């Protein structure tokens, strides 16, 4: 009976997203939010980055999400991110012509963690993302 209850709960809430599915969705739909997530070890830090008090405050400030269904999808993926990833398990940093520091150089990812996979993702002709992960 316990196994049947677990199966019914899984069907009811849906199969959890894998780490790769979460990353792929953010890269395709909200790559900028993924960068903030990787720099924010906790959900509280994520909200603080945007100066929001809570999730509703953040959603209200972010008008570019369009439909309520899309906003809900973003929230679900943010929840999934914090459920599945440990801090610094992945890193993402924007660089390119529009993402330079005061000296005109691209930002550097500094980490004591060696990453297994490193990828450069092109967003536009002058914008790129350096993406690193350990899964």
C-alpha positions in Angstrom: 0.0 0.0 0.0 2.9 2.4 0.7 4.3 2.0 -2.8 0.9 2.7 -4.3 0.6 5.9 -2.3 4.0 7.0 -3.4 3.1 6.3 -7.1 -0.1 8.3 -6.7 1.7 11.2 -5.1 4.3 11.2 -7.9 1.5 11.2 -10.5 -0.3 14.0 -8.7 2.7 16.3 -8.3 4.5 15.2 -11.5 7.9 13.6 -12.0 10.7 15.8 -10.6 12.8 17.6 -13.1 16.3 16.4 -13.6 19.2 18.8 -13.1 19.8 18.8 -16.9 16.1 19.6 -17.6 16.2 22.5 -15.2 19.4 23.9 -16.7 18.2 23.4 -20.3 14.9 25.2 -19.6 16.7 28.2 -18.1 19.2 28.4 -20.9 16.4 28.3 -23.5 13.9 30.6 -21.7 15.5 32.7 -18.8 19.3 32.5 -19.1 19.7 35.7 -17.1 17.8 34.3 -14.1 20.0 31.1 -14.2 23.0 33.3 -13.7 21.5 35.0 -10.7 20.5 31.6 -9.3 24.1 30.3 -9.6 25.3 33.4 -7.7 22.6 33.1 -5.0 23.2 30.1 -2.7 19.8 30.4 -1.1 16.3 31.6 -2.2 16.6 34.5 0.2 19.8 35.6 -1.5 18.0 35.3 -4.9 15.2 37.6 -3.7 17.8 40.0 -2.1 19.6 40.3 -5.5 16.4 41.8 -7.0 15.6 43.8 -3.8 12.3 41.8 -3.3 10.8 41.0 0.0 9.1 37.8 -1.2 8.2 35.8 -4.3 5.0 37.9 -5.0 7.0 41.1 -4.7 9.6 39.8 -7.2 6.9 38.6 -9.6 5.2 41.9 -9.5 8.4 43.7 -10.3 9.2 41.4 -13.2 6.6 42.4 -15.7 8.4 40.7 -18.7 7.1 37.2 -17.8 3.8 37.8 -19.7 1.2 35.3 -18.8 0.5 34.0 -15.3 1.1 30.5 -16.6 4.6 31.4 -17.7 5.4 33.1 -14.4 4.2 29.9 -12.6 6.5 27.9 -14.8 9.5 30.1 -13.9 8.6 29.8 -10.2 8.4 26.0 -10.5 11.8 25.9 -12.2 13.3 28.2 -9.5 11.9 25.9 -6.8 13.3 22.8 -8.7 16.7 24.5 -8.9 16.9 25.1 -5.2 15.6 21.5 -4.5 18.1 19.8 -6.8 21.3 21.9 -6.8 23.8 22.5 -4.0 25.5 25.9 -3.9 28.3 26.2 -6.5 27.4 23.0 -8.2 26.9 25.0 -11.3 28.2 28.5 -12.3 27.2 30.8 -15.1 28.7 34.1 -15.9 27.8 36.5 -18.7 30.7 38.0 -20.7 31.3 39.8 -24.0 31.1 43.3 -25.3 28.3 44.4 -23.0 29.5 42.5 -19.9 32.8 43.9 -19.0 34.2 45.3 -15.8 35.5 48.8 -15.3 38.8 47.9 -17.0 37.0 46.6 -20.1 37.8 43.0 -19.3 35.4 40.1 -19.2 34.4 38.9 -15.7 36.2 35.9 -14.3 34.6 33.0 -12.5 36.6 32.4 -9.3 36.0 29.1 -7.6 37.9 26.7 -5.5 35.7 23.9 -7.0 37.1 22.3 -10.1 34.3 21.9 -12.7 33.9 18.8 -14.9 32.1 20.4 -17.7 32.6 23.9 -19.1 30.6 25.3 -22.0 30.3 28.7 -23.7 26.8 29.6 -24.7 26.3 32.4 -27.3 23.3 34.7 -26.6 24.0 37.2 -29.3 26.8 38.5 -31.4 28.4 40.3 -28.4 26.9 38.4 -25.4 28.1 35.0 -24.2 27.7 32.9 -21.1 30.4 30.8 -19.5 28.6 27.8 -18.0 30.3 25.3 -15.7 28.8 22.2 -13.9 29.7 19.1 -12.0 27.0 16.7 -13.0 
